[in-house]
């Protein structure tokens, strides 16, 4: 009953328009990239591995109520990842943590001379977060 209550609260926190289920997003260009990806409950995979970024900074947010959020970053580009997991597990670019109220910021300069920079804000209210290249 406690888990059902937590899940319901997490879904409500993200909002009804986030939906439920399993979603895989694979934008290829900055024009295909949404500013924000949301899911109320389930599994959201944001595969940015083939994303062609323009020179400069590109921002994206991902917000999951309850479940699993997997983000795959493109190789080479500089990334600045801010993550928040209210309850669960977080694996962000090799750093692992579990528990409650986890906040982390990981900056990786990449190897393209920092011409392209991806800024990611990832939030999970309850569940698992994985951010990797």
C-alpha positions as CSV (number, residue, x, y, z in Angstrom):
1,X,0.0,0.0,0.0
2,X,2.9,2.3,0.8
3,X,4.5,1.7,-2.6
4,X,1.2,2.4,-4.4
5,X,0.8,5.6,-2.5
6,X,4.4,6.7,-3.4
7,X,3.8,5.8,-7.0
8,X,0.5,7.7,-7.1
9,X,2.2,10.7,-5.5
10,X,5.1,10.6,-8.0
11,X,2.8,10.3,-11.0
12,X,0.7,13.3,-9.7
13,X,4.0,15.3,-9.2
14,X,4.9,15.0,-12.8
15,X,1.4,15.7,-14.1
16,X,-1.2,13.8,-16.0
17,X,0.2,14.8,-19.4
18,X,3.4,12.9,-18.7
19,X,1.5,9.6,-19.3
20,X,2.5,6.1,-18.3
21,X,4.2,3.2,-20.1
22,X,7.4,2.6,-22.0
23,X,8.8,5.4,-24.2
24,X,12.0,5.5,-26.2
25,X,13.0,8.9,-27.6
26,X,15.9,9.1,-30.1
27,X,16.3,12.6,-31.5
28,X,18.9,12.9,-34.2
29,X,19.2,16.7,-34.7
30,X,18.8,19.7,-32.4
31,X,15.6,20.5,-34.2
32,X,14.2,17.1,-33.2
33,X,15.2,17.6,-29.6
34,X,12.4,18.7,-27.3
35,X,13.1,21.1,-24.4
36,X,11.6,18.6,-21.9
37,X,10.7,14.9,-21.8
38,X,8.2,13.8,-19.2
39,X,6.6,10.5,-18.1
40,X,4.4,9.9,-15.1
41,X,5.2,6.3,-14.5
42,X,7.1,3.6,-16.4
43,X,10.3,3.5,-18.4
44,X,11.7,6.5,-20.3
45,X,14.8,6.1,-22.4
46,X,16.2,9.2,-23.9
47,X,18.8,8.0,-26.4
48,X,21.0,11.0,-27.4
49,X,23.9,8.9,-28.7
50,X,23.4,9.9,-32.3
51,X,22.3,13.5,-31.6
52,X,24.1,16.0,-33.9
53,X,24.5,19.1,-31.8
54,X,25.2,22.6,-33.1
55,X,28.2,24.6,-31.9
56,X,27.3,26.2,-28.6
57,X,25.1,25.1,-25.7
58,X,22.0,22.8,-26.0
59,X,19.7,22.1,-23.0
60,X,17.3,19.3,-22.3
61,X,15.2,18.3,-19.3
62,X,13.9,14.8,-18.4
63,X,11.4,14.3,-15.6
64,X,10.0,10.9,-14.5
65,X,7.5,10.4,-11.7
66,X,8.0,6.7,-10.9
67,X,10.0,4.0,-12.7
68,X,13.3,4.1,-14.7
69,X,14.9,7.0,-16.6
70,X,17.8,6.0,-18.9
71,X,19.7,8.8,-20.7
72,X,22.4,7.9,-23.2
73,X,24.7,10.9,-24.0
74,X,26.5,11.5,-27.3
75,X,30.2,10.7,-27.4
76,X,32.8,13.5,-27.4
77,X,30.7,16.5,-26.6
78,X,31.0,18.4,-23.3
79,X,28.2,17.6,-20.9
80,X,26.9,19.2,-17.7
81,X,24.5,16.9,-15.9
82,X,22.4,17.9,-12.9
83,X,20.4,15.1,-11.4
84,X,17.9,14.8,-8.6
85,X,16.4,11.5,-7.3
86,X,14.0,11.9,-4.5
87,X,13.9,8.2,-3.7
88,X,15.8,5.3,-5.4
89,X,19.1,4.7,-7.2
90,X,21.2,7.0,-9.4
91,X,24.1,6.1,-11.7
92,X,25.4,9.3,-13.4
93,X,28.5,9.0,-15.5
94,X,30.1,6.4,-13.3
95,X,29.0,7.8,-9.9
96,X,26.5,5.6,-8.0
97,X,24.3,6.5,-5.1
98,X,21.1,5.2,-3.6
99,X,18.7,6.5,-0.9
100,X,16.6,9.6,-0.6
101,X,17.0,13.2,-1.8
102,X,20.1,12.7,-4.0
103,X,21.4,15.7,-5.9
104,X,24.5,15.6,-8.1
105,X,26.2,17.6,-10.8
106,X,28.7,16.0,-13.1
107,X,30.6,17.9,-15.7
108,X,32.6,16.1,-18.4
109,X,34.5,18.3,-20.9
110,X,34.4,15.7,-23.7
111,X,37.0,15.8,-26.3
112,X,35.7,18.1,-29.1
113,X,37.3,21.2,-27.6
114,X,34.1,22.2,-25.9
115,X,32.6,23.6,-29.1
116,X,29.4,21.6,-28.4
117,X,28.0,21.4,-24.9
118,X,24.9,19.5,-23.7
119,X,23.3,20.6,-20.5
120,X,21.0,17.9,-19.0
121,X,18.6,18.3,-16.0
122,X,17.3,14.9,-15.0
123,X,14.8,14.3,-12.2
124,X,13.3,11.1,-10.9
125,X,10.7,11.2,-8.1
126,X,10.8,7.5,-7.3
127,X,12.9,4.8,-9.0
128,X,16.1,4.6,-11.0
129,X,18.2,7.1,-13.0
130,X,21.0,6.1,-15.3
131,X,23.0,8.6,-17.3
132,X,25.8,7.2,-19.4
133,X,27.7,7.7,-22.7
